Amino acid sequence: MTHHMEHAGQGVQMHQMQTAGGANLLTDKNILSDCLASQKFLAACYNHAVTESANESLRRDFMGIYQEEQNNLKAVFDVMTRQGWYNLNYANPQDIAQVQHQFQQEMAQGGQPQNFTAQHQYQANVPAQQFNQYGVQAGQFTPHHHPGFQQPYRNW
Amino acid sequence: MPNLTQAELMQLREDISAEMLMIQKFAAYANMCNDQQVKQVITNVQRTHERHRDILMRHLMAAGQGMM
């Protein structure tokens, strides 16, 4: 519900920006960034809707719409990438090797949870703004949640 | 017995209103942008939102029937 209000608020702001100066203040890049944010929001909505559905035919339609919203997101993402408006942040090879090593060791030890020291060491060696395993920075829900997304646009 | 749960009704209400807002927003964006490729993808996405609204509206309207 907060998200709805947020989106409505952006709509009003957009209208004012357009009429006040007479000129269009949103660039194509701004527009696609907001489209991407909207698609992420919708995908999250439908993911939730599927989990809440007891009615089989409604659930099937929510699943279909969820899939299409994900495809829309990808289509917007692809245009942004083609235009060079979306910078991917690749993982540091050293960090990859470290995680590989960590789980290889864990599996060699019979899949037992790691001891505290090893876990502590791993976290200490990871840079502060590192994305977690979902490609999401902890504690935020922003449009920047696409895996590896750099923030060239704005802070929400 | 109505064939929608409270949770489902809430989802329908939220998702239909979200789709309706997106239809308007994407239409405005399609008019505002300069690049043809950008305009095309926004227009395509907007059409899917119209279809989604219609699908969800059909569920909402069918739900009341056979209830009374």
Backbone of each chain as ProteinMPNN parsed JSONL, in Angstrom:
{"seq_chain_A": "MTHHMEHAGQGVQMHQMQTAGGANLLTDKNILSDCLASQKFLAACYNHAVTESANESLRRDFMGIYQEEQNNLKAVFDVMTRQGWYNLNYANPQDIAQVQHQFQQEMAQGGQPQNFTAQHQYQANVPAQQFNQYGVQAGQFTPHHHPGFQQPYRNW", "coords_chain_A": {"N_chain_A": [[0.83, -1.213, 0.0], [1.936, 1.185, 0.744], [3.664, 1.375, -1.338], [1.989, 1.795, -3.474], [1.177, 4.397, -2.945], [3.543, 5.72, -3.122], [4.103, 5.415, -5.833], [1.963, 6.795, -6.944], [2.528, 9.317, -6.019], [4.869, 9.887, -7.397], [3.805, 10.121, -9.911], [2.284, 12.468, -9.779], [4.292, 14.312, -9.303], [5.705, 14.082, -11.66], [3.884, 15.128, -13.493], [3.774, 17.788, -12.697], [6.388, 18.551, -13.196], [6.411, 18.428, -15.9], [4.517, 20.324, -16.753], [5.234, 22.712, -15.533], [7.727, 23.749, -16.555], [7.134, 23.62, -19.193], [8.725, 22.148, -20.811], [9.915, 18.773, -21.27], [11.161, 17.166, -18.566], [12.037, 14.705, -17.895], [14.362, 12.338, -18.849], [14.831, 9.83, -21.445], [16.213, 7.802, -20.259], [15.659, 8.217, -17.522], [12.942, 7.662, -17.615], [12.847, 4.939, -18.4], [14.172, 3.847, -16.209], [12.291, 4.228, -14.208], [10.247, 2.662, -15.232], [11.425, 0.153, -15.009], [11.618, -0.029, -12.231], [8.892, -0.055, -11.635], [8.144, -2.466, -12.821], [9.513, -4.272, -11.242], [8.218, -3.889, -8.853], [5.609, -4.749, -9.572], [6.091, -7.447, -10.223], [6.814, -8.404, -7.724], [4.385, -7.972, -6.377], [2.685, -9.823, -7.712], [3.951, -12.211, -7.228], [3.441, -12.42, -4.522], [0.656, -12.464, -4.64], [0.181, -14.948, -5.848], [0.972, -16.699, -3.822], [-1.023, -16.21, -2.001], [-3.315, -17.273, -3.042], [-6.117, -19.37, -3.028], [-8.034, -20.207, -4.722], [-8.074, -22.051, -7.614], [-8.167, -21.336, -10.397], [-7.815, -18.605, -10.335], [-5.293, -18.511, -9.183], [-3.761, -19.661, -11.224], [-3.991, -17.715, -13.204], [-2.761, -15.53, -11.897], [-0.184, -16.572, -11.756], [0.479, -16.685, -14.488], [0.39, -13.956, -15.13], [2.356, -13.005, -13.43], [4.628, -14.183, -14.615], [4.603, -12.84, -17.062], [5.033, -10.218, -16.208], [7.601, -10.428, -15.281], [8.845, -10.97, -17.709], [8.354, -8.54, -18.995], [9.907, -6.889, -17.38], [12.431, -7.852, -18.025], [12.507, -7.137, -20.728], [12.529, -4.339, -20.587], [14.893, -4.026, -19.167], [16.703, -5.09, -21.062], [16.603, -3.185, -23.161], [17.625, -0.981, -21.811], [20.206, -1.927, -21.269], [21.199, -2.214, -23.876], [21.286, 0.453, -24.599], [23.278, 1.264, -22.993], [22.712, 2.122, -20.436], [22.633, 0.764, -18.152], [24.613, -0.416, -15.775], [26.483, -3.224, -15.078], [27.685, -4.715, -12.157], [30.242, -6.694, -11.641], [31.11, -9.62, -9.753], [33.955, -9.753, -7.647], [36.678, -11.767, -8.574], [38.281, -12.912, -6.565], [36.566, -12.873, -4.354], [34.633, -14.634, -5.296], [36.13, -17.006, -5.448], [36.64, -17.355, -2.768], [34.102, -17.873, -1.658], [33.48, -20.186, -3.045], [35.458, -21.878, -2.046], [34.758, -21.911, 0.646], [32.283, -23.321, 0.654], [33.021, -25.7, -0.527], [34.672, -26.739, 1.418], [32.846, -26.994, 3.528], [31.149, -28.942, 2.47], [32.882, -31.039, 2.225], [33.241, -31.593, 4.859], [31.034, -32.995, 5.451], [28.719, -31.523, 5.152], [28.155, -30.154, 7.455], [27.21, -27.35, 9.487], [29.196, -24.411, 9.309], [31.909, -23.555, 11.568], [31.984, -20.883, 13.98], [34.231, -19.182, 13.752], [35.226, -19.47, 11.122], [33.086, -18.467, 9.644], [32.97, -15.901, 10.573], [35.396, -14.904, 9.711], [34.981, -14.965, 6.954], [32.957, -13.045, 6.566], [34.281, -10.799, 7.444], [36.12, -10.375, 5.459], [34.731, -9.529, 3.292], [33.828, -6.794, 1.259], [32.261, -3.763, 2.504], [29.89, -2.792, 1.155], [29.01, -5.008, -0.14], [26.911, -7.042, -2.161], [24.416, -9.33, -1.041], [23.678, -12.91, -1.199], [21.444, -12.844, -2.785], [21.765, -10.791, -4.462], [21.029, -8.436, -3.366], [21.114, -5.511, -1.455], [21.285, -5.429, 2.014], [18.384, -4.709, 4.02], [16.948, -2.883, 2.475], [14.427, -1.787, 0.163], [14.543, -1.064, -2.912], [14.66, 0.316, -6.277], [17.073, -0.617, -7.086], [17.59, -3.246, -6.891], [18.146, -5.198, -8.736], [20.218, -7.884, -9.616], [23.575, -7.071, -9.207], [23.283, -4.423, -9.828], [24.296, -1.15, -10.395], [24.235, 2.152, -9.018], [23.353, 4.45, -10.944], [21.376, 6.304, -11.12], [19.449, 7.573, -9.085], [18.962, 8.338, -5.602], [16.431, 6.866, -3.756]], "CA_chain_A": [[0.0, 0.0, 0.0], [2.881, 2.309, 0.742], [4.247, 1.433, -2.672], [1.008, 2.439, -4.347], [1.198, 5.834, -2.686], [4.812, 6.18, -3.644], [3.994, 5.512, -7.279], [1.026, 7.869, -7.248], [3.262, 10.542, -5.737], [5.776, 10.14, -8.513], [2.977, 10.541, -11.043], [1.946, 13.875, -9.585], [5.528, 15.067, -9.477], [6.022, 14.04, -13.083], [2.976, 16.032, -14.163], [4.194, 19.152, -12.383], [7.634, 18.811, -13.887], [6.13, 18.591, -17.317], [3.743, 21.527, -17.061], [5.85, 23.927, -15.008], [8.718, 24.304, -17.469], [6.704, 23.465, -20.57], [9.573, 21.132, -21.447], [9.937, 17.464, -20.655], [12.378, 17.09, -17.764], [12.472, 13.318, -17.724], [15.048, 11.781, -20.013], [14.441, 8.45, -21.761], [16.856, 6.953, -19.249], [14.83, 8.369, -16.319], [11.66, 6.992, -17.858], [13.048, 3.487, -18.345], [14.498, 3.486, -14.82], [11.037, 4.127, -13.46], [9.546, 1.474, -15.763], [12.074, -1.007, -14.397], [11.175, -0.037, -10.826], [7.487, -0.46, -11.639], [8.062, -3.9, -13.139], [9.955, -5.004, -10.052], [7.116, -3.776, -7.904], [4.509, -5.614, -10.019], [6.511, -8.85, -10.094], [6.716, -8.714, -6.289], [2.947, -8.043, -6.074], [2.078, -11.05, -8.23], [4.547, -13.31, -6.477], [2.666, -12.481, -3.283], [-0.723, -12.848, -4.979], [0.171, -16.402, -6.082], [1.046, -17.392, -2.528], [-2.266, -15.959, -1.26], [-4.482, -17.762, -3.781], [-6.655, -20.709, -2.799], [-8.811, -20.454, -5.939], [-7.115, -22.604, -8.58], [-8.123, -20.614, -11.673], [-7.215, -17.297, -10.028], [-3.873, -18.752, -8.973], [-3.159, -19.893, -12.531], [-3.873, -16.413, -13.886], [-1.723, -14.751, -11.209], [1.103, -17.137, -12.189], [0.715, -16.246, -15.866], [0.672, -12.516, -15.116], [3.677, -12.876, -12.803], [5.613, -14.528, -15.646], [4.636, -11.755, -18.051], [5.656, -9.026, -15.615], [9.044, -10.704, -15.291], [9.293, -10.794, -19.097], [8.361, -7.088, -19.221], [11.092, -6.368, -16.686], [13.586, -8.236, -18.834], [12.474, -6.35, -21.966], [12.987, -2.988, -20.225], [16.309, -4.192, -18.82], [17.474, -5.299, -22.3], [16.729, -1.909, -23.867], [18.562, -0.159, -21.033], [21.549, -2.464, -21.482], [21.589, -1.873, -25.245], [21.584, 1.881, -24.637], [24.392, 1.53, -22.088], [22.193, 2.839, -19.261], [22.556, -0.162, -17.014], [25.954, -0.943, -15.543], [26.547, -4.424, -14.237], [28.808, -4.804, -11.228], [30.563, -8.109, -11.517], [31.744, -10.029, -8.497], [35.405, -9.869, -7.602], [37.08, -13.179, -8.665], [38.774, -13.357, -5.25], [35.394, -13.138, -3.52], [34.025, -15.86, -5.818], [36.984, -18.125, -5.027], [36.483, -17.511, -1.322], [32.815, -18.521, -1.4], [33.632, -21.552, -3.559], [36.283, -22.589, -1.088], [33.978, -22.061, 1.872], [31.28, -24.382, 0.548], [33.728, -26.955, -0.783], [35.107, -27.207, 2.74], [31.659, -27.401, 4.277], [30.644, -30.196, 1.924], [33.879, -32.059, 2.563], [33.034, -31.923, 6.28], [29.744, -33.665, 5.577], [27.609, -30.57, 5.13], [27.897, -29.573, 8.778], [27.328, -25.892, 9.502], [30.547, -23.943, 9.604], [32.103, -23.01, 12.913], [31.834, -19.425, 14.037], [35.45, -18.484, 13.327], [35.304, -19.453, 9.666], [32.034, -17.588, 9.156], [33.373, -14.567, 10.958], [36.478, -14.549, 8.802], [34.413, -14.74, 5.626], [32.254, -11.763, 6.559], [35.233, -9.711, 7.632], [36.869, -10.147, 4.235], [33.856, -9.046, 2.225], [33.668, -5.34, 1.33], [31.075, -3.325, 3.242], [28.667, -2.662, 0.349], [28.822, -6.236, -0.915], [25.562, -7.574, -2.282], [24.308, -10.664, -0.463], [23.542, -13.965, -2.209], [20.309, -12.577, -3.656], [22.049, -9.595, -5.241], [20.269, -7.363, -2.733], [21.754, -4.941, -0.281], [20.41, -5.71, 3.15], [17.6, -3.678, 4.679], [16.37, -1.87, 1.591], [13.661, -2.221, -0.999], [14.674, 0.046, -3.855], [14.752, -0.207, -7.639], [18.421, -1.034, -7.418], [17.768, -4.612, -6.431], [18.518, -6.154, -9.763], [21.566, -8.357, -9.268], [24.707, -6.352, -9.775], [22.899, -3.097, -10.287], [24.992, 0.004, -9.857], [23.222, 3.187, -8.854], [23.672, 5.662, -11.689], [20.18, 7.1, -11.346], [19.141, 8.471, -7.987], [18.628, 7.672, -4.342], [14.988, 7.008, -3.558]], "C_chain_A": [[0.858, 1.255, 0.0], [3.444, 2.504, -0.658], [3.293, 2.093, -3.656], [1.1, 3.949, -4.2], [2.472, 6.447, -3.258], [4.712, 6.401, -5.15], [3.066, 6.651, -7.684], [1.724, 9.219, -7.066], [4.205, 10.906, -6.865], [5.022, 10.64, -9.723], [2.652, 12.008, -10.963], [3.165, 14.756, -9.85], [5.888, 15.188, -10.958], [5.182, 15.059, -13.841], [3.403, 17.48, -13.947], [5.468, 19.515, -13.136], [7.396, 19.121, -15.356], [5.469, 19.933, -17.617], [4.473, 22.796, -16.636], [6.81, 24.564, -16.024], [8.241, 24.32, -18.921], [7.498, 22.383, -21.276], [9.528, 19.84, -20.645], [11.251, 17.27, -19.897], [12.86, 15.669, -17.515], [13.151, 12.846, -19.002], [14.52, 10.374, -20.278], [15.011, 7.482, -20.728], [16.077, 7.003, -17.928], [13.551, 7.543, -16.452], [11.825, 5.479, -17.748], [13.437, 3.018, -16.945], [13.229, 3.322, -14.0], [10.205, 2.941, -13.938], [10.111, 0.206, -15.125], [11.638, -1.151, -12.937], [9.731, -0.517, -10.724], [7.346, -1.951, -11.9], [8.526, -4.758, -11.973], [8.856, -5.025, -9.007], [5.982, -4.728, -8.285], [4.863, -7.094, -9.874], [6.393, -9.285, -8.63], [5.253, -8.854, -5.869], [2.364, -9.38, -6.495], [2.685, -12.28, -7.582], [3.764, -13.52, -5.185], [1.241, -12.961, -3.553], [-0.83, -14.363, -5.196], [0.151, -17.145, -4.75], [-0.251, -17.259, -1.731], [-3.49, -16.614, -1.894], [-4.852, -19.197, -3.427], [-7.431, -21.162, -4.036], [-7.866, -20.836, -7.083], [-7.044, -21.786, -9.876], [-7.529, -19.217, -11.479], [-5.697, -17.446, -9.862], [-3.15, -18.929, -10.306], [-2.976, -18.56, -13.271], [-2.826, -15.522, -13.223], [-0.334, -15.248, -11.622], [1.463, -16.655, -13.584], [1.097, -14.775, -15.916], [2.046, -12.258, -14.489], [4.777, -13.112, -13.84], [5.741, -13.391, -16.666], [5.275, -10.486, -17.493], [7.177, -9.21, -15.536], [9.61, -10.538, -16.704], [9.346, -9.312, -19.465], [9.613, -6.464, -18.608], [12.345, -6.637, -17.518], [13.648, -7.393, -20.121], [12.975, -4.926, -21.711], [14.491, -3.018, -19.926], [17.172, -4.314, -20.08], [17.652, -3.999, -23.085], [17.726, -1.01, -23.131], [20.002, -0.615, -21.24], [22.068, -2.081, -22.862], [21.978, -0.397, -25.359], [22.782, 2.246, -23.757], [23.981, 2.284, -20.834], [22.16, 1.97, -18.016], [23.923, -0.797, -16.834], [25.921, -2.136, -14.612], [27.828, -4.395, -13.418], [29.147, -6.259, -11.043], [31.285, -8.393, -10.207], [33.256, -10.113, -8.689], [35.798, -11.352, -7.633], [37.596, -13.748, -7.341], [37.619, -13.707, -4.323], [34.698, -14.422, -3.961], [34.802, -17.076, -5.313], [36.795, -18.41, -3.543], [35.186, -18.247, -0.98], [32.855, -19.969, -1.881], [34.367, -22.417, -2.538], [35.501, -22.897, 0.185], [33.029, -23.253, 1.775], [31.905, -25.735, 0.198], [34.154, -27.583, 0.539], [33.938, -27.748, 3.541], [31.152, -28.743, 3.802], [31.606, -31.335, 2.231], [33.72, -32.509, 4.014], [31.647, -32.526, 6.513], [28.569, -32.721, 5.686], [27.258, -30.007, 6.485], [28.019, -28.052, 8.701], [28.74, -25.482, 9.909], [30.672, -23.475, 11.036], [32.138, -21.486, 12.857], [33.032, -18.699, 13.451], [35.506, -18.361, 11.807], [34.288, -18.474, 9.08], [32.425, -16.132, 9.379], [34.452, -14.042, 10.013], [35.933, -14.162, 7.435], [33.759, -13.359, 5.561], [33.229, -10.594, 6.644], [35.956, -9.377, 6.334], [36.029, -9.586, 3.088], [33.684, -7.529, 2.361], [32.308, -4.929, 1.899], [29.809, -3.284, 2.391], [28.407, -3.884, -0.51], [27.352, -6.629, -0.987], [25.527, -8.952, -1.642], [23.995, -11.668, -1.568], [22.367, -13.735, -3.139], [20.572, -11.364, -4.544], [21.365, -8.378, -4.649], [21.068, -6.827, -1.568], [20.783, -5.031, 0.886], [19.623, -4.481, 3.584], [16.973, -2.642, 3.778], [15.432, -2.527, 0.608], [13.648, -1.053, -1.961], [14.755, -0.529, -5.259], [16.125, -0.775, -7.962], [18.679, -2.497, -7.11], [18.082, -5.616, -7.504], [19.947, -6.578, -9.478], [22.652, -7.544, -9.979], [24.411, -4.945, -10.217], [23.731, -2.013, -9.602], [23.996, 1.143, -9.78], [23.554, 4.446, -9.641], [22.523, 6.656, -11.674], [19.86, 8.07, -10.221], [18.967, 7.658, -6.728], [17.175, 7.922, -4.051], [14.716, 7.374, -2.133]], "O_chain_A": [[0.544, 2.247, -0.657], [3.67, 3.627, -1.107], [3.704, 2.839, -4.544], [1.102, 4.686, -5.186], [2.462, 7.55, -3.805], [5.164, 7.417, -5.678], [3.338, 7.379, -8.639], [1.533, 10.141, -7.858], [4.329, 12.071, -7.243], [5.52, 11.477, -10.475], [2.733, 12.722, -11.963], [3.085, 15.787, -10.518], [6.311, 16.241, -11.435], [5.684, 15.765, -14.715], [3.398, 18.291, -14.873], [5.614, 20.626, -13.645], [8.075, 19.949, -15.964], [5.805, 20.598, -18.597], [4.354, 23.834, -17.288], [6.72, 25.757, -16.316], [8.861, 24.952, -19.777], [7.013, 21.769, -22.227], [9.143, 19.835, -19.475], [12.322, 17.216, -20.502], [13.953, 15.455, -16.991], [12.589, 12.941, -20.094], [13.839, 9.795, -19.432], [14.383, 6.485, -20.371], [15.859, 5.973, -17.291], [13.143, 6.832, -15.533], [11.034, 4.813, -17.08], [13.073, 1.915, -16.538], [13.107, 2.396, -13.199], [9.532, 2.29, -13.139], [9.365, -0.698, -14.751], [11.33, -2.248, -12.472], [9.39, -1.295, -9.833], [6.525, -2.622, -11.275], [7.995, -5.845, -11.743], [8.601, -6.044, -8.364], [5.45, -5.435, -7.428], [4.031, -7.898, -9.452], [5.935, -10.388, -8.335], [4.914, -9.749, -5.095], [1.632, -10.008, -5.73], [2.001, -13.288, -7.404], [3.463, -14.651, -4.804], [0.69, -13.76, -2.796], [-1.808, -14.986, -4.782], [-0.601, -18.104, -4.576], [-0.545, -18.1, -0.88], [-4.588, -16.523, -1.346], [-4.031, -20.111, -3.509], [-7.476, -22.351, -4.354], [-6.986, -20.067, -7.469], [-5.95, -21.568, -10.398], [-6.827, -18.708, -12.353], [-4.924, -16.615, -10.338], [-2.051, -18.407, -10.493], [-1.937, -18.316, -13.884], [-2.08, -14.83, -13.915], [0.583, -14.449, -11.816], [2.601, -16.264, -13.842], [2.009, -14.385, -16.646], [2.803, -11.406, -14.955], [5.733, -12.342, -13.932], [6.844, -13.031, -17.078], [5.972, -9.767, -18.208], [7.937, -8.255, -15.705], [10.717, -10.03, -16.877], [10.263, -8.872, -20.158], [10.283, -5.634, -19.222], [13.198, -5.766, -17.688], [14.73, -6.987, -20.544], [13.741, -4.375, -22.501], [15.248, -2.155, -20.369], [18.245, -3.715, -20.159], [18.733, -3.74, -23.615], [18.565, -0.36, -23.754], [20.908, 0.208, -21.372], [23.221, -1.677, -23.013], [22.881, -0.04, -26.116], [23.246, 3.386, -23.768], [24.787, 2.996, -20.236], [21.71, 2.402, -16.955], [24.342, -1.622, -17.645], [25.397, -2.064, -13.5], [28.907, -4.09, -13.927], [28.423, -6.987, -10.364], [31.966, -7.538, -9.64], [33.752, -10.491, -9.751], [35.31, -12.126, -6.81], [37.375, -14.919, -7.033], [37.67, -14.701, -3.599], [34.231, -15.203, -3.132], [34.22, -18.042, -4.819], [36.791, -19.565, -3.117], [35.172, -19.13, -0.123], [32.335, -20.867, -1.219], [33.949, -23.529, -2.218], [35.577, -24.0, 0.727], [32.968, -24.088, 2.677], [31.385, -26.784, 0.577], [34.017, -28.788, 0.749], [34.021, -28.813, 4.152], [30.768, -29.59, 4.609], [31.183, -32.466, 2.47], [34.023, -33.651, 4.358], [31.155, -32.557, 7.641], [27.534, -33.074, 6.251], [26.179, -29.439, 6.66], [28.833, -27.528, 7.94], [29.382, -26.126, 10.739], [29.694, -23.054, 11.654], [32.306, -20.895, 11.791], [32.872, -17.711, 12.735], [35.795, -17.292, 11.27], [34.591, -17.743, 8.137], [32.245, -15.269, 8.52], [34.417, -12.89, 9.579], [36.356, -13.173, 6.836], [33.981, -12.601, 4.617], [33.041, -9.552, 6.015], [36.362, -8.234, 6.124], [36.561, -9.214, 2.042], [33.423, -7.033, 3.457], [31.329, -5.666, 1.783], [28.749, -3.7, 2.858], [27.671, -3.812, -1.495], [26.635, -6.558, 0.011], [26.521, -9.676, -1.696], [24.04, -11.32, -2.748], [22.292, -14.369, -4.19], [19.692, -10.952, -5.301], [21.141, -7.39, -5.349], [21.633, -7.59, -0.785], [19.596, -4.739, 0.743], [20.122, -3.357, 3.527], [16.505, -1.612, 4.263], [15.613, -3.692, 0.253], [12.824, -0.148, -1.831], [14.903, -1.741, -5.419], [16.308, -1.363, -9.028], [19.825, -2.944, -7.069], [18.268, -6.795, -7.202], [20.793, -5.749, -9.14], [22.625, -7.367, -11.197], [25.218, -4.333, -10.918], [23.844, -1.98, -8.377], [22.968, 1.079, -10.454], [24.0, 5.43, -9.05], [22.684, 7.768, -12.177], [19.992, 9.281, -10.4], [18.84, 6.435, -6.777], [16.72, 9.066, -4.09], [13.559, 7.542, -1.749]]}, "seq_chain_B": "MPNLTQAELMQLREDISAEMLMIQKFAAYANMCNDQQVKQVITNVQRTHERHRDILMRHLMAAGQGMM", "coords_chain_B": {"N_chain_B": [[-22.069, -19.646, -1.212], [-19.426, -17.312, -1.516], [-16.896, -17.371, -4.069], [-14.387, -16.373, -3.575], [-11.666, -15.748, -1.418], [-11.061, -13.605, 1.442], [-8.422, -12.713, 1.362], [-7.801, -13.118, -1.333], [-9.562, -11.333, -2.561], [-8.503, -8.952, -1.636], [-5.996, -8.994, -2.876], [-6.804, -8.883, -5.57], [-7.982, -6.34, -5.641], [-5.812, -4.645, -5.038], [-4.015, -5.302, -7.114], [-5.426, -4.766, -9.459], [-5.797, -2.0, -9.226], [-3.136, -1.218, -9.252], [-2.37, -2.022, -11.841], [-4.034, -0.36, -13.358], [-3.021, 2.156, -12.767], [-0.467, 1.843, -13.858], [-1.07, 1.534, -16.565], [-1.888, 4.108, -17.257], [0.422, 5.544, -16.608], [2.433, 4.388, -18.215], [1.405, 5.0, -20.71], [1.637, 7.779, -20.712], [4.413, 7.969, -20.525], [5.185, 6.779, -22.957], [4.472, 8.753, -24.716], [6.203, 10.752, -23.959], [8.863, 10.008, -24.428], [11.823, 9.984, -26.539], [13.383, 8.233, -28.112], [12.832, 5.691, -30.507], [12.984, 2.934, -30.06], [12.787, 2.797, -27.299], [10.245, 3.888, -26.957], [8.769, 1.902, -28.209], [9.107, -0.417, -26.582], [7.934, 0.448, -24.231], [5.314, 0.868, -25.05], [4.571, -1.751, -25.758], [4.73, -3.016, -23.247], [2.786, -1.582, -21.904], [0.464, -2.49, -23.166], [0.37, -5.133, -22.264], [-0.227, -4.641, -19.621], [-2.804, -3.64, -19.836], [-4.112, -5.939, -20.678], [-3.72, -7.554, -18.433], [-5.181, -6.165, -16.486], [-7.762, -6.576, -17.539], [-8.039, -9.379, -17.345], [-7.964, -9.721, -14.555], [-10.15, -8.186, -13.806], [-12.192, -9.718, -14.883], [-12.13, -11.943, -13.185], [-12.86, -10.686, -10.803], [-15.457, -9.75, -11.385], [-16.783, -12.125, -11.938], [-16.814, -13.27, -9.502], [-18.857, -12.398, -7.783], [-21.112, -13.615, -8.761], [-23.574, -16.161, -8.481], [-23.611, -16.08, -5.852], [-25.64, -15.019, -4.331]], "CA_chain_B": [[-20.72, -19.253, -0.75], [-18.6, -16.61, -2.514], [-15.732, -18.189, -4.426], [-13.128, -15.645, -3.341], [-11.341, -15.514, -0.014], [-10.748, -12.202, 1.756], [-7.058, -12.439, 0.882], [-7.841, -13.019, -2.799], [-10.221, -10.075, -2.91], [-7.545, -7.872, -1.374], [-4.998, -9.054, -3.953], [-7.425, -8.391, -6.805], [-8.172, -4.887, -5.537], [-4.505, -3.99, -5.131], [-3.367, -5.52, -8.407], [-6.169, -4.042, -10.501], [-5.498, -0.563, -9.136], [-1.744, -1.041, -9.702], [-2.346, -2.122, -13.308], [-4.678, 0.827, -13.935], [-2.049, 3.247, -12.66], [0.618, 1.571, -14.817], [-1.572, 1.788, -17.921], [-1.825, 5.561, -17.462], [1.802, 6.012, -16.542], [3.18, 3.939, -19.4], [0.901, 5.758, -21.86], [2.275, 9.096, -20.623], [5.836, 7.786, -20.833], [5.341, 6.506, -24.396], [4.388, 10.055, -25.404], [7.279, 11.653, -23.533], [10.232, 9.617, -24.778], [12.274, 10.371, -27.872], [13.927, 7.099, -28.853], [11.779, 4.803, -31.022], [13.113, 1.634, -29.399], [12.263, 3.004, -25.945], [8.802, 4.065, -27.115], [8.19, 0.604, -28.586], [9.064, -1.346, -25.444], [6.962, 0.984, -23.274], [3.979, 0.609, -25.609], [4.313, -3.195, -25.617], [4.487, -3.312, -21.834], [1.502, -0.987, -21.55], [-0.596, -3.393, -23.659], [0.246, -6.291, -21.361], [-0.914, -4.171, -18.409], [-4.246, -3.583, -20.152], [-4.618, -7.308, -20.681], [-3.743, -8.02, -17.045], [-6.34, -5.533, -15.842], [-8.976, -7.245, -18.021], [-8.089, -10.735, -16.763], [-8.293, -9.608, -13.129], [-11.521, -7.68, -13.727], [-13.092, -10.859, -15.143], [-12.196, -12.714, -11.938], [-13.613, -9.905, -9.82], [-16.87, -9.689, -11.752], [-17.348, -13.477, -11.852], [-16.834, -13.698, -8.1], [-20.133, -12.095, -7.131], [-22.191, -14.414, -9.337], [-23.852, -17.425, -7.81], [-23.36, -15.826, -4.442], [-26.899, -14.7, -3.646]], "C_chain_B": [[-19.971, -18.487, -1.833], [-17.36, -17.442, -2.814], [-14.418, -17.429, -4.367], [-12.895, -15.534, -1.839], [-11.09, -14.013, 0.19], [-9.388, -11.807, 1.189], [-7.045, -12.263, -0.636], [-8.484, -11.721, -3.249], [-9.266, -8.897, -2.73], [-6.473, -7.816, -2.47], [-5.573, -8.482, -5.243], [-7.536, -6.878, -6.775], [-6.837, -4.16, -5.715], [-3.908, -4.099, -6.526], [-4.101, -4.81, -9.536], [-5.832, -2.557, -10.431], [-4.054, -0.288, -9.555], [-1.673, -1.08, -11.224], [-2.951, -0.874, -13.954], [-3.743, 2.033, -13.879], [-0.937, 3.074, -13.697], [0.185, 1.847, -16.25], [-1.465, 3.279, -18.223], [-0.384, 6.056, -17.516], [2.588, 5.628, -17.791], [2.697, 4.654, -20.657], [1.552, 7.139, -21.887], [3.747, 9.004, -21.021], [6.062, 7.565, -22.329], [5.29, 7.806, -25.19], [5.58, 10.944, -25.113], [8.646, 11.295, -24.104], [10.549, 9.884, -26.256], [12.688, 9.173, -28.73], [12.812, 6.122, -29.249], [11.786, 3.438, -30.327], [12.529, 1.687, -27.982], [10.736, 3.101, -26.003], [8.13, 2.718, -27.377], [8.057, -0.327, -27.387], [8.026, -0.866, -24.425], [5.533, 0.712, -23.751], [3.608, -0.87, -25.478], [3.953, -3.551, -24.178], [3.12, -2.77, -21.414], [0.344, -1.886, -21.992], [-0.745, -4.612, -22.757], [-0.48, -5.871, -20.081], [-2.416, -4.058, -18.639], [-4.849, -4.978, -20.115], [-4.715, -7.86, -19.254], [-4.935, -7.439, -16.283], [-7.629, -6.257, -16.246], [-9.136, -8.652, -17.422], [-8.556, -10.66, -15.316], [-9.719, -9.099, -12.933], [-12.525, -8.81, -13.951], [-13.233, -11.72, -13.884], [-13.057, -11.993, -10.902], [-15.108, -9.945, -10.116], [-17.544, -11.059, -11.636], [-17.554, -13.889, -10.399], [-18.178, -13.473, -7.427], [-21.257, -13.011, -7.584], [-22.345, -15.743, -8.619], [-23.707, -17.304, -6.311], [-24.67, -15.677, -3.677], [-27.824, -15.916, -3.571]], "O_chain_B": [[-19.885, -18.962, -2.965], [-16.834, -18.13, -1.94], [-13.449, -17.797, -5.031], [-13.824, -15.259, -1.08], [-10.931, -13.26, -0.77], [-9.219, -10.729, 0.62], [-6.369, -11.379, -1.162], [-8.022, -11.081, -4.194], [-9.222, -7.977, -3.546], [-6.093, -6.739, -2.929], [-4.919, -7.696, -5.927], [-7.225, -6.205, -7.758], [-6.749, -3.178, -6.453], [-3.365, -3.132, -7.061], [-3.473, -4.308, -10.468], [-5.606, -1.923, -11.461], [-3.77, 0.754, -10.147], [-0.988, -0.257, -11.832], [-2.451, -0.388, -14.968], [-3.679, 2.828, -14.816], [-0.518, 4.041, -14.335], [0.975, 2.336, -17.058], [-1.014, 3.674, -19.298], [-0.023, 6.877, -18.359], [3.318, 6.444, -18.353], [3.484, 4.892, -21.574], [1.969, 7.616, -22.942], [4.259, 9.847, -21.757], [7.013, 8.096, -22.902], [5.971, 7.952, -26.205], [5.934, 11.798, -25.927], [9.501, 12.168, -24.253], [9.654, 9.992, -27.095], [12.379, 9.111, -29.92], [11.96, 5.773, -28.431], [10.734, 2.865, -30.045], [11.869, 0.751, -27.53], [10.03, 2.481, -25.207], [7.061, 2.43, -26.839], [7.015, -0.953, -27.197], [7.321, -1.678, -23.826], [4.656, 0.37, -22.958], [2.475, -1.203, -25.13], [3.0, -4.287, -23.924], [2.39, -3.416, -20.662], [-0.643, -2.026, -21.27], [-1.86, -5.074, -22.513], [-1.254, -6.647, -19.52], [-3.208, -4.345, -17.742], [-5.946, -5.182, -19.595], [-5.676, -8.549, -18.912], [-5.607, -8.143, -15.529], [-8.485, -6.522, -15.403], [-10.236, -9.055, -17.044], [-9.424, -11.424, -14.891], [-10.414, -9.524, -12.01], [-13.57, -8.863, -13.303], [-14.331, -12.172, -13.558], [-13.874, -12.608, -10.217], [-15.925, -10.148, -9.217], [-18.72, -11.153, -11.284], [-18.376, -14.757, -10.105], [-18.593, -14.273, -6.588], [-22.25, -13.171, -6.874], [-21.365, -16.364, -8.207], [-23.683, -18.302, -5.591], [-24.805, -16.135, -2.543], [-28.924, -15.823, -3.027]]}, "name": "protein", "num_of_chains": 2, "seq": "MTHHMEHAGQGVQMHQMQTAGGANLLTDKNILSDCLASQKFLAACYNHAVTESANESLRRDFMGIYQEEQNNLKAVFDVMTRQGWYNLNYANPQDIAQVQHQFQQEMAQGGQPQNFTAQHQYQANVPAQQFNQYGVQAGQFTPHHHPGFQQPYRNWMPNLTQAELMQLREDISAEMLMIQKFAAYANMCNDQQVKQVITNVQRTHERHRDILMRHLMAAGQGMM"}
